């Protein structure tokens, strides 16, 4: 049992790191699944060859800090939503909130056994997004500006939007250096499709406690890369509709995955990996959007919008005169214009992942693991910790159960099931089985599934996963 204690020791050592969530999939621990190499490039796959087309690996992930469908509405006795409740929703939020998503679709995958390793090639499509926002943005909508009086008590909200979609062409190689040490590397050529990257997106509203005059401050700054040429007029994005396939290959980037696995003996092993280390250089259809308060007339003062009220005549005309009302609203929009300028280009980093895992093989079929991993995202480093059990039975069934710890969320029970049927390997997995039944109320939800063609080793019992391999 001393080896098992080593795994638990690694877990205990890393407990202080756990602060916020990072996606974890049971597929990462399923030893008969070729796509375990996405998290561990050094994994020694138990096949002579493997391949997939279109449906090999579809992975969808959603994470948020606590946005729940239940907090948006008041419900009737039958549990049906009656109406929106902004105050209830605002009170349920944290001071800083985020909503993230990730989609990865494997279009093609091929793997081939070499003398001392395994060669893989793949083509993937990736889409990622992260929206961050302050609680104050919804406090203003729920409570109104009268709840925020004085310069020292403004209503303010900051938002961040970062999203991208890109193609990934990858070539990887796993090498058994010795009977104990395996190394893996995967090089990726990337072609960006679309990107939105904000530097500033903020609003501040100050209400005078004596006159109730409203002063509004605004700051907008973001970079865009679009697949088709566009222009911005009166705050609107207009495209000319001329799209060329070649434009999809102008935003070039590079990525690298590295991994190492060391088997101390037949039972205890350690894995370390870094994945998605790289960048994309955006050059096609790149723009800089900026915004602030513009000088459009009487409501402008020192770079901000100052509204001290309307006289009786103005108010009556807004109510009764449709033409005057439209002109008044157009004038207001002139104060909040968004401008743009062409950019020569800009660069964004990939969301780099770090992983450290300890494995303890109870026997040839059963394994327990402890893992810490983290991702560098736009809103900082986001780690997670996972305990996992994986089992392989009858040379056919591949099962996994995981438990992942996250700040404020301790019910992340994941399940994975795969089956080999001749040359077909069919699998499905989720990181949060409870989220399958309540996806609109889940803080963390991951779903991964696919079908892979594979051909086993001539004598699998003599592979690196078999008892006695290190003897």
C-alpha positions as CSV (number, residue, x, y, z in Angstrom):
1,X,0.0,0.0,0.0
2,X,3.0,2.3,0.2
3,X,2.6,3.2,-3.5
4,X,-1.0,4.3,-2.9
5,X,0.2,6.5,-0.1
6,X,2.5,8.3,-2.6
7,X,-0.6,9.1,-4.8
8,X,-2.4,10.5,-1.7
9,X,0.7,12.4,-0.7
10,X,0.7,14.2,-4.1
11,X,-3.0,15.0,-3.6
12,X,-2.4,16.4,-0.1
13,X,0.6,18.5,-1.3
14,X,-1.5,20.2,-4.0
15,X,-4.7,20.9,-1.9
16,X,-3.8,24.6,-1.3
17,X,-3.7,25.2,-5.1
18,X,-7.4,24.4,-5.6
19,X,-9.2,27.7,-6.1
20,X,-11.2,27.7,-9.3
21,X,-12.5,25.3,-11.8
22,X,-10.7,23.9,-14.9
23,X,-12.2,21.4,-17.2
24,X,-11.5,17.7,-16.6
25,X,-12.9,14.8,-18.6
26,X,-13.1,11.1,-17.6
27,X,-11.7,10.3,-21.1
28,X,-8.3,11.6,-19.8
29,X,-8.1,8.5,-17.5
30,X,-9.7,5.8,-19.8
31,X,-6.7,3.7,-20.9
32,X,-8.4,2.1,-23.9
33,X,-9.4,5.5,-25.4
34,X,-7.0,6.9,-27.9
35,X,-8.0,10.5,-27.1
36,X,-6.4,10.2,-23.6
37,X,-3.4,11.6,-25.5
38,X,-5.1,15.1,-25.5
39,X,-4.2,15.4,-21.8
40,X,-1.2,13.1,-21.8
41,X,0.9,13.1,-25.0
42,X,3.2,10.4,-23.4
43,X,0.4,7.8,-23.1
44,X,1.3,4.5,-24.6
45,X,-1.8,3.5,-26.6
46,X,-2.7,-0.2,-26.6
47,X,-3.2,-0.4,-30.4
48,X,-1.3,-1.2,-33.6
49,X,-3.3,1.5,-35.3
50,X,-6.4,3.7,-34.7
51,X,-8.5,6.1,-36.7
52,X,-11.5,8.3,-36.7
53,X,-13.5,10.4,-39.1
54,X,-15.9,13.2,-38.2
55,X,-17.4,11.5,-35.1
56,X,-14.1,10.5,-33.4
57,X,-14.2,13.0,-30.6
58,X,-16.8,15.7,-29.9
59,X,-16.2,17.6,-26.6
60,X,-18.5,20.3,-25.2
61,X,-17.7,22.1,-21.9
62,X,-19.5,24.9,-20.0
63,X,-18.3,26.5,-16.8
64,X,-19.6,29.4,-14.7
65,X,-19.3,30.8,-11.3
66,X,-22.9,30.2,-10.3
67,X,-25.3,31.4,-12.9
68,X,-28.5,29.4,-12.4
69,X,-31.8,29.3,-14.3
70,X,-33.6,29.0,-11.0
71,X,-32.3,32.5,-10.0
72,X,-33.7,34.2,-13.1
73,X,-37.4,33.7,-12.4
74,X,-40.1,33.5,-9.8
75,X,-42.0,30.2,-10.3
76,X,-45.7,29.2,-9.8
77,X,-46.9,26.2,-7.8
78,X,-46.3,23.9,-10.8
79,X,-42.7,25.0,-11.1
80,X,-43.2,27.1,-14.3
81,X,-41.5,30.5,-14.6
82,X,-44.0,33.4,-14.0
83,X,-41.7,36.4,-14.6
84,X,-38.2,37.6,-14.5
85,X,-36.8,38.7,-11.1
86,X,-33.8,41.0,-11.6
87,X,-33.3,41.5,-7.9
88,X,-33.2,37.8,-7.2
89,X,-30.7,37.3,-10.0
90,X,-28.5,40.2,-8.9
91,X,-28.4,39.0,-5.3
92,X,-27.3,35.5,-6.4
93,X,-24.2,36.7,-8.2
94,X,-20.7,37.0,-6.9
95,X,-18.7,40.2,-7.0
96,X,-16.8,38.9,-10.1
97,X,-18.5,36.4,-12.4
98,X,-17.6,34.4,-15.5
99,X,-19.2,32.2,-18.1
100,X,-16.9,30.0,-20.2
101,X,-17.4,27.5,-23.0
102,X,-15.3,25.2,-25.1
103,X,-16.0,23.1,-28.1
104,X,-13.5,20.7,-29.7
105,X,-14.5,18.6,-32.8
106,X,-12.1,16.0,-34.1
107,X,-12.6,15.9,-37.9
108,X,-9.8,13.4,-38.6
109,X,-7.5,11.2,-36.4
110,X,-5.0,8.6,-37.3
111,X,-2.5,6.7,-35.2
112,X,0.2,4.1,-36.2
113,X,2.4,1.9,-34.1
114,X,6.1,2.4,-34.6
115,X,9.0,0.2,-33.3
116,X,9.3,2.0,-30.0
117,X,6.4,4.4,-30.1
118,X,3.2,5.7,-31.6
119,X,2.7,8.3,-34.4
120,X,-0.5,10.4,-34.5
121,X,-2.0,12.9,-36.9
122,X,-5.2,14.9,-36.4
123,X,-7.3,17.7,-37.6
124,X,-9.5,19.5,-35.1
125,X,-11.8,22.5,-35.0
126,X,-11.8,24.5,-31.8
127,X,-14.1,27.2,-30.4
128,X,-13.6,28.9,-27.0
129,X,-15.2,31.8,-25.2
130,X,-15.1,33.6,-21.9
131,X,-17.4,36.3,-20.6
132,X,-16.5,38.0,-17.3
133,X,-18.7,40.6,-15.6
134,X,-19.1,42.4,-12.3
135,X,-22.2,42.0,-10.0
136,X,-22.6,45.8,-10.1
137,X,-23.8,45.7,-13.7
138,X,-27.0,43.8,-12.7
139,X,-27.3,45.7,-9.4
140,X,-27.9,48.9,-11.4
141,X,-30.7,47.1,-13.5
142,X,-32.3,45.6,-10.4
143,X,-32.1,48.5,-7.9
144,X,-32.0,51.6,-10.2
145,X,-29.6,54.5,-9.8
146,X,-31.3,55.8,-6.7
147,X,-29.5,53.1,-4.7
148,X,-26.1,54.5,-5.8
149,X,-25.8,58.1,-4.6
150,X,-22.7,60.2,-4.4
151,X,-19.2,60.1,-6.0
152,X,-18.1,57.5,-3.4
153,X,-20.9,55.1,-4.2
154,X,-21.2,54.8,-8.0
155,X,-23.0,52.1,-9.9
156,X,-20.3,50.5,-12.0
157,X,-19.8,47.4,-14.0
158,X,-16.9,45.9,-15.9
159,X,-17.2,43.2,-18.6
160,X,-14.7,41.2,-20.6
161,X,-15.3,39.2,-23.7
162,X,-12.7,36.9,-25.2
163,X,-13.6,34.3,-27.9
164,X,-11.9,32.6,-30.8
165,X,-12.4,29.8,-33.3
166,X,-9.5,28.1,-35.1
167,X,-8.4,25.1,-37.0
168,X,-5.7,22.8,-35.6
169,X,-3.4,20.4,-37.6
170,X,-1.4,18.3,-35.3
171,X,1.4,15.7,-35.6
172,X,2.5,13.8,-32.4
173,X,4.9,11.1,-31.4
174,X,5.0,9.0,-28.3
175,X,8.3,7.3,-27.6
176,X,9.1,4.5,-25.1
177,X,12.6,5.6,-24.2
178,X,13.0,2.7,-21.7
179,X,10.7,0.2,-20.1
180,X,10.1,2.8,-17.4
181,X,10.1,6.1,-19.3
182,X,7.8,7.4,-22.0
183,X,8.0,10.8,-23.7
184,X,5.5,12.5,-25.9
185,X,5.3,15.6,-28.1
186,X,2.7,17.0,-30.4
187,X,3.3,20.0,-32.7
188,X,0.3,22.0,-33.9
189,X,-0.1,24.3,-36.9
190,X,-3.1,26.6,-36.2
191,X,-5.2,28.8,-38.5
192,X,-7.5,31.3,-36.8
193,X,-11.0,32.0,-38.0
194,X,-12.4,34.7,-35.8
195,X,-11.3,36.4,-32.6
196,X,-12.8,39.0,-30.1
197,X,-10.4,40.2,-27.4
198,X,-11.4,43.0,-25.1
199,X,-9.0,45.4,-23.2
200,X,-11.8,47.5,-21.6
201,X,-15.6,47.3,-21.5
202,X,-16.8,49.4,-18.5
203,X,-19.6,51.6,-17.4
204,X,-19.9,53.9,-14.4
205,X,-23.0,55.9,-13.3
206,X,-22.7,58.6,-10.6
207,X,-25.9,60.1,-9.2
208,X,-25.8,63.4,-7.4
209,X,-27.4,62.9,-3.9
210,X,-29.0,66.4,-3.9
211,X,-30.2,67.0,-7.5
212,X,-30.3,63.4,-8.7
213,X,-28.4,64.5,-11.8
214,X,-26.8,61.4,-13.6
215,X,-23.2,61.4,-14.8
216,X,-22.2,58.4,-17.0
217,X,-18.7,57.3,-17.9
218,X,-18.0,54.7,-20.6
219,X,-14.8,53.0,-21.8
220,X,-14.7,50.5,-24.7
221,X,-11.5,49.0,-26.2
222,X,-11.4,45.7,-28.1
223,X,-9.6,43.9,-30.9
224,X,-11.4,42.0,-33.6
225,X,-10.4,39.6,-36.4
226,X,-13.1,38.7,-38.8
227,X,-13.1,36.2,-41.7
228,X,-14.7,38.7,-44.1
229,X,-13.9,42.4,-44.7
230,X,-16.1,44.7,-42.7
231,X,-16.6,48.4,-41.8
232,X,-18.2,50.2,-38.9
233,X,-20.8,52.9,-39.4
234,X,-22.8,54.6,-36.6
235,X,-21.8,51.9,-34.2
236,X,-22.9,49.1,-36.5
237,X,-20.8,46.3,-38.0
238,X,-21.4,46.0,-41.7
239,X,-19.8,43.3,-43.9
240,X,-19.5,43.4,-47.7
241,X,-20.2,39.7,-48.0
242,X,-17.1,38.9,-50.0
243,X,-15.6,35.9,-48.3
244,X,-12.6,33.9,-49.6
245,X,-11.6,30.5,-48.4
246,X,-8.0,31.6,-48.5
247,X,-8.8,34.1,-45.7
248,X,-9.1,31.1,-43.3
249,X,-5.4,30.5,-43.6
250,X,-4.1,34.0,-43.0
251,X,-4.1,33.9,-39.2
252,X,-1.3,31.6,-38.5
253,X,-0.3,30.2,-35.1
254,X,1.7,27.4,-33.5
255,X,1.1,25.1,-30.5
256,X,3.0,22.4,-28.6
257,X,2.0,19.6,-26.3
258,X,4.7,17.9,-24.1
259,X,4.3,14.9,-21.8
260,X,6.4,12.5,-19.8
261,X,5.3,9.3,-17.9
262,X,7.6,7.4,-15.5
263,X,6.8,3.9,-14.2
264,X,8.5,3.4,-10.9
265,X,7.4,-0.2,-10.8
266,X,4.5,-2.4,-11.9
267,X,2.0,-0.4,-9.8
268,X,3.1,3.2,-9.3
269,X,3.6,5.8,-12.1
270,X,3.7,9.6,-12.5
271,X,2.6,11.7,-15.4
272,X,3.5,15.4,-16.1
273,X,2.3,17.3,-19.2
274,X,1.9,20.8,-20.6
275,X,-0.6,21.2,-23.5
276,X,-1.6,24.1,-25.7
277,X,1.6,26.1,-25.3
278,X,1.5,28.6,-28.2
279,X,-0.1,31.5,-29.9
280,X,-2.1,32.8,-32.9
281,X,-1.1,35.8,-34.9
282,X,-4.2,37.5,-36.2
283,X,-3.8,39.5,-39.5
284,X,-7.0,39.0,-41.5
285,X,-9.7,41.6,-41.0
286,X,-8.2,43.0,-37.9
287,X,-9.8,46.1,-36.2
288,X,-9.5,48.1,-33.1
289,X,-12.9,49.2,-31.6
290,X,-13.0,52.0,-29.1
291,X,-15.8,54.0,-27.5
292,X,-16.4,56.7,-24.9
293,X,-18.7,59.6,-24.4
294,X,-18.8,61.8,-27.5
295,X,-19.6,65.6,-27.6
296,X,-23.0,65.6,-29.2
297,X,-24.5,68.6,-27.5
298,X,-26.1,69.8,-24.3
299,X,-25.5,66.6,-22.3
300,X,-21.8,66.5,-22.8
301,X,-19.4,67.7,-20.0
302,X,-15.7,67.0,-19.5
303,X,-15.7,63.6,-21.2
304,X,-18.9,62.2,-19.6
305,X,-22.6,62.2,-20.2
306,X,-24.4,64.6,-17.7
307,X,-28.2,64.3,-17.5
308,X,-29.9,66.8,-15.2
309,X,-33.5,66.1,-16.3
310,X,-35.9,67.4,-18.9
311,X,-38.1,70.5,-18.8
312,X,-41.9,70.1,-19.1
313,X,-42.0,71.0,-22.8
314,X,-39.4,68.5,-23.7
315,X,-41.1,65.8,-21.7
316,X,-44.5,66.4,-23.3
317,X,-43.1,66.4,-26.8
318,X,-41.2,63.1,-26.2
319,X,-44.5,61.6,-25.0
320,X,-46.8,63.0,-27.7
321,X,-44.6,63.7,-30.8
322,X,-43.3,60.5,-32.5
323,X,-41.0,62.4,-34.8
324,X,-39.5,64.5,-31.9
325,X,-39.1,61.3,-29.9
326,X,-37.1,59.6,-32.7
327,X,-34.9,62.6,-33.1
328,X,-34.3,62.7,-29.3
329,X,-33.3,59.0,-29.2
330,X,-31.0,59.4,-32.2
331,X,-29.3,62.3,-30.4
332,X,-28.8,60.2,-27.3
333,X,-27.2,57.5,-29.4
334,X,-24.7,60.1,-30.7
335,X,-23.3,60.4,-27.2
336,X,-22.4,56.7,-27.1
337,X,-20.8,56.2,-30.5
338,X,-18.3,53.3,-31.2
339,X,-15.4,54.0,-33.5
340,X,-12.9,51.7,-35.3
341,X,-9.5,51.7,-36.9
342,X,-7.7,49.1,-38.9
343,X,-5.0,47.1,-37.2
344,X,-1.9,45.6,-38.8
345,X,-2.3,42.6,-36.5
346,X,-2.2,41.4,-33.0
347,X,-1.3,38.2,-31.1
348,X,-3.2,36.0,-28.6
349,X,-1.9,33.1,-26.5
350,X,-3.5,29.7,-26.3
351,X,-5.0,28.6,-23.0
352,X,-2.1,26.6,-21.7
353,X,-2.8,23.6,-19.5
354,X,-0.5,22.1,-16.8
355,X,-1.1,18.6,-15.4
356,X,0.5,16.4,-12.8
357,X,-0.9,12.9,-12.1
358,X,-0.1,10.0,-9.9
359,X,-1.4,6.5,-10.8
360,X,-1.6,3.4,-8.7
361,X,-2.4,0.1,-10.4
362,X,-4.3,-2.2,-8.0
363,X,-4.0,-4.9,-10.6
364,X,-3.9,-5.2,-14.4
365,X,-7.6,-4.1,-14.7
366,X,-8.0,-1.5,-11.9
367,X,-6.3,1.8,-11.4
368,X,-6.8,4.8,-9.1
369,X,-5.3,8.2,-9.9
370,X,-4.9,11.6,-8.2
371,X,-4.4,14.6,-10.5
372,X,-3.9,18.4,-10.3
373,X,-4.2,20.5,-13.4
374,X,-4.7,24.1,-14.3
375,X,-5.3,26.4,-17.2
376,X,-4.0,29.9,-17.9
377,X,-7.0,31.8,-19.1
378,X,-7.7,35.5,-19.7
379,X,-9.0,35.8,-16.1
380,X,-6.0,34.1,-14.5
381,X,-4.8,30.7,-13.6
382,X,-7.6,28.2,-12.9
383,X,-6.6,24.9,-11.2
384,X,-8.7,21.8,-10.3
385,X,-8.1,18.6,-8.5
386,X,-9.4,15.2,-9.5
387,X,-9.6,11.7,-8.0
388,X,-10.3,9.0,-10.5
389,X,-10.9,5.2,-10.8
390,X,-10.5,3.5,-14.1
391,X,-11.1,-0.1,-15.0
392,X,-10.6,-2.2,-18.2
393,X,-12.5,-5.5,-18.2
394,X,-12.8,-8.5,-20.6
395,X,-10.5,-6.8,-23.1
396,X,-13.7,-4.9,-24.1
397,X,-15.1,-2.5,-21.4
398,X,-13.4,0.7,-20.4
399,X,-15.0,2.5,-17.4
400,X,-14.1,5.5,-15.4
401,X,-15.4,7.5,-12.4
402,X,-14.0,10.9,-11.3
403,X,-14.5,13.3,-8.5
404,X,-13.3,16.9,-9.1
405,X,-12.9,19.6,-6.5
406,X,-13.7,23.2,-7.3
407,X,-14.2,26.3,-5.3
408,X,-17.8,26.5,-4.2
409,X,-18.7,23.2,-6.1
410,X,-18.2,19.8,-4.5
411,X,-20.7,17.6,-6.4
412,X,-18.7,17.1,-9.6
413,X,-19.0,13.4,-10.1
414,X,-17.9,12.2,-13.6
415,X,-18.6,9.0,-15.4
416,X,-17.2,7.5,-18.6
417,X,-18.0,4.3,-20.4
418,X,-16.4,2.8,-23.5
419,X,-16.7,-0.5,-25.4
420,X,-14.6,-2.3,-28.0
421,X,-16.8,-4.1,-30.5
422,X,-14.5,-5.7,-33.0
423,X,-12.6,-2.7,-34.6
424,X,-15.2,-0.2,-33.2
425,X,-14.6,1.7,-29.9
426,X,-17.6,3.6,-28.8
427,X,-17.5,5.9,-25.8
428,X,-19.3,8.6,-23.9
429,X,-18.3,10.6,-20.8
430,X,-19.3,13.5,-18.6
431,X,-17.5,15.4,-15.9
432,X,-20.7,16.1,-14.0
433,X,-23.4,13.4,-14.1
434,X,-25.8,15.7,-12.2
435,X,-25.4,18.4,-14.8
436,X,-26.8,16.0,-17.4
437,X,-30.2,16.2,-15.7
438,X,-30.0,19.9,-14.8
439,X,-27.7,21.6,-17.4
440,X,-29.2,25.1,-16.9
441,X,-28.3,25.0,-13.2
442,X,-24.9,23.3,-13.4
443,X,-21.7,25.3,-12.6
444,X,-19.6,22.9,-14.6
445,X,-20.7,20.6,-17.4
446,X,-18.6,18.5,-19.8
447,X,-19.8,16.0,-22.4
448,X,-17.5,14.0,-24.6
449,X,-18.4,11.2,-27.0
450,X,-17.2,9.5,-30.2
451,X,-16.5,6.4,-32.3
452,X,-13.0,5.2,-33.1
453,X,-11.7,2.4,-35.3
454,X,-8.8,0.5,-33.8
455,X,-6.7,-2.6,-34.2
456,X,-5.2,-4.2,-31.1
457,X,-1.7,-5.5,-30.6
458,X,-1.0,-9.1,-31.8
459,X,-0.4,-10.0,-28.1
460,X,-1.8,-7.3,-25.9
461,X,-0.9,-9.2,-22.7
462,X,2.8,-8.3,-23.4
463,X,2.1,-4.6,-23.8
464,X,3.3,-1.9,-21.4
465,X,0.1,-2.0,-19.5
466,X,0.4,-5.7,-18.7
467,X,1.6,-7.3,-15.4
468,X,5.3,-8.2,-15.5
469,X,6.2,-5.7,-18.2
470,X,9.0,-4.2,-16.1
471,X,10.5,-7.5,-15.2
